[in-house]
Amino acid sequence: MLFGRGSVSHYCRVLAIIVLCCFSAFAHALIYDNLDAEFSTVGTWPTSTKQAGYYGANYAYSPAGVGNQTATWNISIGADGQYTIDAHWTTDTTRATNAPYTIYNNDVFIATVLVDQKINGGVFNRLGEYTLQAGTLSIVLSDNANGHVSADAVQVDYLAPPLDNPVPTISAIDPNTISEGGPDFQLTVTGTNFVNGSVVRWNGSDRITSYVSSTQLTATMLAVDISVADTSTLTVFNPLPGGGESASLTFTVVVGNLPPDGLINSPAGPVSILTGDSIGFMGSGTDPDNHLPLTYLWNFGAGSGILDSILQNPVAQFNSEGVFTVTLTVTDA
């Protein structure tokens, strides 16, 4: 009996230690400095201690640029869940007011957050709260800003298990009609409640899908999907936890070549000018079944004496008095 009681007591102590260890692993925010192994740069990022308030031994910085220089923290995420992400920087009068931190989870874009690094230096500033999947969290600071950017440190804190994914809804697909026999093409789906991991389904079969935002997805439709004229259904599926499948929208594959759409963008309406004045015209076109390239033909009205133009955005000089109707014809391939 004594041995039995001793065994039970020992087991309980070990179990208690395991629970405490598991709790401690998620109880504290993890900080990643610019000198840690998770940090890497593209381009020239010198380090400095000139400005006070940096975390660790120093900070890295870059002058304003066009986005070619980046500082990245690649952080291993051990579990799906809700996380907060914060950034630490040093302030200076030369700092950018729009320093861009872009967040990726397993190479999927999550968000870009613009921060003012002229203020709030020397502390961790919240970039946001995000639902992340286990794998790699990448936080990328680029030089695409209006001043110097400071890459000092980031902080990641686990909050809780992931919330249940919502059921998605779809309101539009673009295009929603195409002619039969074309190549693979990209489809844009608009709706609500999309998540990182949402999948567009064609007649119930998954298609390669890219998450753009909670209201937009893009997906690659296959040539075999549109090999014959038919109607198909498009849905969006959100994975567990929670999740589910949206109601469907109809996609139509038609016989033959659909006509393109043309638009005169400028001028937007009737214009009065003096004889001898010139007007710049701007046109655009889209083709629902992607038969490209498009060609443009402008006619400047009977009696204008102006030759037709095949430029997309021509300039025409009107040397004759009168009222002229200008037309744009867009033709697909």
C-alpha positions, 0 to 999 in steps of 0.5 A: 500500500505504501508503495502504491501511494508513493507511486501515485504521489510521484506521478502527480508531481511529474504531471504538475511539472509538465502542465507548468512547463507547457504554460510557461512556454506560452506565458511570455512574449518572445523578443527578437533583436537585430543581432539574433539569428532570426534577423537578416537583411537585403542591401546595406543596413549599418548598425548604430548606437547614436540614437538612445532607446535601442533594444539590445546592443544596437539597431540597424537602419536604412535611408529612404529608398524604393523597397529594394532594401529589406530587414526581415525577422523569420520566426518559428511559430510552434502552434496555430493561435492568436498572436500579437506582434510589436515592433521596437525602434529608435526615434530621430528627426530623419525617421520615416513617418510611414515605415512599412512592416509587412507580415507573412505567415508561411509566405502568405501575405497577412498585412502591411502596417505603416508606423511613424518612427519619429515618435514612440521610440524605445518601447514596443509598439503594437503592429496588430493581433493576428491568427497565425498558423504553425510554421514561419512568421516573417516580419519585413521592414523595407526602405520604401518610406519617406525617411530613414527606417530603424530595424531594432527588434520585434516581439511576438506573444501567443494569446490563445488558441485560434478562433473558429474560422467563419463561414465565407460568403461570396458576392462576385467572381471576375470574370464570370463568363469565358469562351470555351477552349482557352488557357489557364486563367486567374479568377478573382473572388470577392466576398467576406470572411475569407481567411489564410487557408481559404480555398476556391472550389470549381464544381467541388474541386479545389483550385490553387488559391491565393489569399489577398484579404478577408474580402478577396481571393484569387485562384487559378482556373485550369484549361480543362475547366473551360474546355467545353461550353457549360455552366459550373459552380464556384464556392469558397471553403474555409478550413477547420476549426469552424469554417465551412463552405459558402453558397455558390455562384455560377460561372458560364463557359460559352461557345465562341469569342466574347466581345471586349468592353471599351471605355473612353476614360477622358474626356468623361463627357462633352467638351467645348474648345476653340478651333485649333485646340487639341484634346488628349483622349484616353481609352481602355478595354477589357476582355471577358475571355482574355483574348489578348492583345486588344487593339484600339481604333479612334474615329474623330467624327465626320467632317473633322478632317482628322485621320483615325488613330490606332493609339490607345491614348491619342491627341487630336487637333480640331481645326474645323468648326462643328460638333463631332462625335468621337468613337472608340472601337476596341477589338480582341485577338 
